[in-house]
Amino acid sequence: MDFSEVIGIPFILFTIFVAPIWVIMHYRSKNKMGQGLSSQELVQLNDLAHRAEKMAERVKTLEAILDAESRNWRSQHD
């Protein structure tokens, strides 16, 4: 078995079986990315944004409480 057979056979198998599937999957994923978000994904994104805003408000409230009760709490935990 010479060098061209050792390299050639796996290359031919890759070209026949793996490469076409790889190319099809690549362009299918590119097409999905180009379409944007689905309606369900958009609803989920809006819900997450709303939750993040609520959490930010809660953090501000907690920081205000800690500032009132313990002035140097920030320097103790940094």
ChimeraX commands (.cxc) that place a marker at each C-alpha (Angstrom):
marker #1 position 0.00,0.00,0.00 radius 0.5
marker #1 position 1.67,3.20,-1.09 radius 0.5
marker #1 position 1.19,6.73,0.18 radius 0.5
marker #1 position -1.42,7.78,-2.41 radius 0.5
marker #1 position -3.71,4.91,-1.40 radius 0.5
marker #1 position -3.38,5.74,2.29 radius 0.5
marker #1 position -4.32,9.38,1.70 radius 0.5
marker #1 position -6.51,8.93,-1.38 radius 0.5
marker #1 position -9.09,6.49,-0.06 radius 0.5
marker #1 position -10.09,8.56,3.03 radius 0.5
marker #1 position -10.11,11.71,0.86 radius 0.5
marker #1 position -12.46,10.12,-1.67 radius 0.5
marker #1 position -14.76,8.86,1.10 radius 0.5
marker #1 position -14.77,12.32,2.69 radius 0.5
marker #1 position -15.54,13.97,-0.66 radius 0.5
marker #1 position -18.39,11.58,-1.45 radius 0.5
marker #1 position -20.11,11.35,1.94 radius 0.5
marker #1 position -19.07,14.04,4.41 radius 0.5
marker #1 position -18.48,17.13,2.25 radius 0.5
marker #1 position -21.95,17.30,0.64 radius 0.5
marker #1 position -23.71,16.90,3.99 radius 0.5
marker #1 position -21.39,19.50,5.51 radius 0.5
marker #1 position -22.11,22.02,2.74 radius 0.5
marker #1 position -25.88,21.44,2.92 radius 0.5
marker #1 position -25.94,21.89,6.70 radius 0.5
marker #1 position -23.76,25.00,6.47 radius 0.5
marker #1 position -26.04,26.78,4.04 radius 0.5
marker #1 position -29.17,25.63,5.86 radius 0.5
marker #1 position -27.89,27.22,9.08 radius 0.5
marker #1 position -26.90,30.39,7.17 radius 0.5
marker #1 position -30.44,30.57,5.78 radius 0.5
marker #1 position -31.97,30.24,9.25 radius 0.5
marker #1 position -29.73,32.98,10.63 radius 0.5
marker #1 position -30.72,35.28,7.79 radius 0.5
marker #1 position -34.42,34.88,8.57 radius 0.5
marker #1 position -34.10,36.45,12.02 radius 0.5
marker #1 position -35.96,35.48,15.14 radius 0.5
marker #1 position -39.15,33.48,15.08 radius 0.5
marker #1 position -42.21,34.84,16.86 radius 0.5
marker #1 position -41.68,32.45,19.79 radius 0.5
marker #1 position -38.02,33.50,20.10 radius 0.5
marker #1 position -39.06,37.16,20.00 radius 0.5
marker #1 position -41.58,36.59,22.82 radius 0.5
marker #1 position -38.90,34.83,24.87 radius 0.5
marker #1 position -36.43,37.65,24.23 radius 0.5
marker #1 position -38.95,40.28,25.34 radius 0.5
marker #1 position -39.76,38.25,28.45 radius 0.5
marker #1 position -36.07,37.96,29.33 radius 0.5
marker #1 position -35.55,41.69,28.79 radius 0.5
marker #1 position -38.49,42.44,31.12 radius 0.5
marker #1 position -37.10,40.07,33.77 radius 0.5
marker #1 position -33.67,41.69,33.50 radius 0.5
marker #1 position -35.19,45.13,34.07 radius 0.5
marker #1 position -37.05,43.88,37.15 radius 0.5
marker #1 position -33.88,42.29,38.52 radius 0.5
marker #1 position -31.94,45.51,37.97 radius 0.5
marker #1 position -34.58,47.40,39.96 radius 0.5
marker #1 position -34.34,44.82,42.76 radius 0.5
marker #1 position -30.55,45.11,42.86 radius 0.5
marker #1 position -30.82,48.91,43.13 radius 0.5
marker #1 position -33.31,48.54,45.98 radius 0.5
marker #1 position -31.10,46.05,47.82 radius 0.5
marker #1 position -28.04,48.28,47.36 radius 0.5
marker #1 position -29.98,51.26,48.72 radius 0.5
marker #1 position -31.01,49.23,51.80 radius 0.5
marker #1 position -27.43,48.07,52.36 radius 0.5
marker #1 position -26.13,51.62,51.92 radius 0.5
marker #1 position -28.56,52.83,54.59 radius 0.5
marker #1 position -27.74,50.05,57.05 radius 0.5
marker #1 position -24.01,49.59,56.47 radius 0.5
marker #1 position -22.16,52.42,54.76 radius 0.5
marker #1 position -19.00,50.48,53.93 radius 0.5
marker #1 position -20.49,47.16,52.77 radius 0.5
marker #1 position -19.10,47.64,49.26 radius 0.5
marker #1 position -15.51,47.88,50.42 radius 0.5
marker #1 position -15.87,44.79,52.61 radius 0.5
marker #1 position -16.78,42.49,49.71 radius 0.5
marker #1 position -14.61,43.78,46.83 radius 0.5
marker link #1:1,2 radius 0.2
marker link #1:2,3 radius 0.2
marker link #1:3,4 radius 0.2
marker link #1:4,5 radius 0.2
marker link #1:5,6 radius 0.2
marker link #1:6,7 radius 0.2
marker link #1:7,8 radius 0.2
marker link #1:8,9 radius 0.2
marker link #1:9,10 radius 0.2
marker link #1:10,11 radius 0.2
marker link #1:11,12 radius 0.2
marker link #1:12,13 radius 0.2
marker link #1:13,14 radius 0.2
marker link #1:14,15 radius 0.2
marker link #1:15,16 radius 0.2
marker link #1:16,17 radius 0.2
marker link #1:17,18 radius 0.2
marker link #1:18,19 radius 0.2
marker link #1:19,20 radius 0.2
marker link #1:20,21 radius 0.2
marker link #1:21,22 radius 0.2
marker link #1:22,23 radius 0.2
marker link #1:23,24 radius 0.2
marker link #1:24,25 radius 0.2
marker link #1:25,26 radius 0.2
marker link #1:26,27 radius 0.2
marker link #1:27,28 radius 0.2
marker link #1:28,29 radius 0.2
marker link #1:29,30 radius 0.2
marker link #1:30,31 radius 0.2
marker link #1:31,32 radius 0.2
marker link #1:32,33 radius 0.2
marker link #1:33,34 radius 0.2
marker link #1:34,35 radius 0.2
marker link #1:35,36 radius 0.2
marker link #1:36,37 radius 0.2
marker link #1:37,38 radius 0.2
marker link #1:38,39 radius 0.2
marker link #1:39,40 radius 0.2
marker link #1:40,41 radius 0.2
marker link #1:41,42 radius 0.2
marker link #1:42,43 radius 0.2
marker link #1:43,44 radius 0.2
marker link #1:44,45 radius 0.2
marker link #1:45,46 radius 0.2
marker link #1:46,47 radius 0.2
marker link #1:47,48 radius 0.2
marker link #1:48,49 radius 0.2
marker link #1:49,50 radius 0.2
marker link #1:50,51 radius 0.2
marker link #1:51,52 radius 0.2
marker link #1:52,53 radius 0.2
marker link #1:53,54 radius 0.2
marker link #1:54,55 radius 0.2
marker link #1:55,56 radius 0.2
marker link #1:56,57 radius 0.2
marker link #1:57,58 radius 0.2
marker link #1:58,59 radius 0.2
marker link #1:59,60 radius 0.2
marker link #1:60,61 radius 0.2
marker link #1:61,62 radius 0.2
marker link #1:62,63 radius 0.2
marker link #1:63,64 radius 0.2
marker link #1:64,65 radius 0.2
marker link #1:65,66 radius 0.2
marker link #1:66,67 radius 0.2
marker link #1:67,68 radius 0.2
marker link #1:68,69 radius 0.2
marker link #1:69,70 radius 0.2
marker link #1:70,71 radius 0.2
marker link #1:71,72 radius 0.2
marker link #1:72,73 radius 0.2
marker link #1:73,74 radius 0.2
marker link #1:74,75 radius 0.2
marker link #1:75,76 radius 0.2
marker link #1:76,77 radius 0.2
marker link #1:77,78 radius 0.2
view
